């Protein structure tokens, strides 16, 4: 937790933000802050700076007051990420890592090779997803909450929603067959689609190509999901 | 295991390579290969292609024969990686991932903020490190075994060994203070030094700079080790 991210919905009054349990634990046990200490804080979807810590008492939780917020959140990546739903134990870490890297718009999509059981996972509960995204923001010292949608049906998304998302953007399908090398440092917005472990089937590939996505590859080396996502994002938007 | 990597020291005769226990388990339980099946194989530090599978019998282990090796291993990255020794539970995954990305020369170095206990970890046993590297090669379909050294003393390495390693190479210290942005797509060899979780101390930074390393940063976002290494490698050598 490199930033204490304060939620405007947790105010205890003007310029006074309650800490969540998770934040209180970090402040007490990791930072070991005392009353009056100045901590690095940010406001959700707002600016970053410092605030003064007041420990919890009998009547109220610990809180931050006297905020001085002068820094803007880091630049987001101009990318719309469409990801076949990963297996639950990969999803949490993936959500944290893509958020830390600056992804602000995410669609988690079904496809033939995505196990139906993944959609029942408790990791997909709204609070659970939002918590992962928060952890990504705290890691990277960012405040801008990503927008996300669950897309349980492949075809309506690709036929009806995707063409609008693709307007004035490069469309890239990370798919190793009949692909050109993934471009480097594109300096423009894009939609990037990431396949499930088992890959897209023929029908799905034809749908992606039909709407104007281009297949791109990362070379001969096969990388694990946890490596391929940072590699792709860093290649498209290195700076 | 995307490639069965055969060790020339495991031959049972001409053109006949024994499978290790780990490979046999994969071939029997994941691939579910039968006698006579053609499998994707490579020879350690050699070429890649196919071979024919013979299951184990009472007298001998399973093996591969009739090899047809026509493909070269993928291009290595022209990088010498010097990493402060990570915590043991990060080390295995880090070794696999840097190997999968094509790192061929690695120094694991001590520094003030590296816990002395990390050096006692069984993960640092030679067989254990080599197994992680093998797994990285199998993941990426590579055959060229990285060279690696353990450097338990910081100062002699930086003063005596590093100047030779740095000849005709860019020297980059991933260190966020007084740093320029990490260059993109450098297309030349480099030495890259990665800090421990707690960072380098002042003495260590001065030693790195004295020998000619330049501080580079990745921007405002603080990324976890598991993300920062693929991001750095991909930024320096995207193609």
Interface residues (C-beta under 8 A of the other chain):
Chain A: X2 X74 X97 X100 X101 X102 X139 X140 X141 X142 X181 X184 X185 X219 X220 X221 X222 X223 X224 X226 X227 X230 X231 X233 X234 X235 X238 X239
Chain B: X2 X74 X97 X100 X101 X102 X139 X140 X141 X142 X181 X184 X185 X219 X220 X221 X222 X223 X224 X226 X227 X230 X231 X233 X234 X235 X238 X239
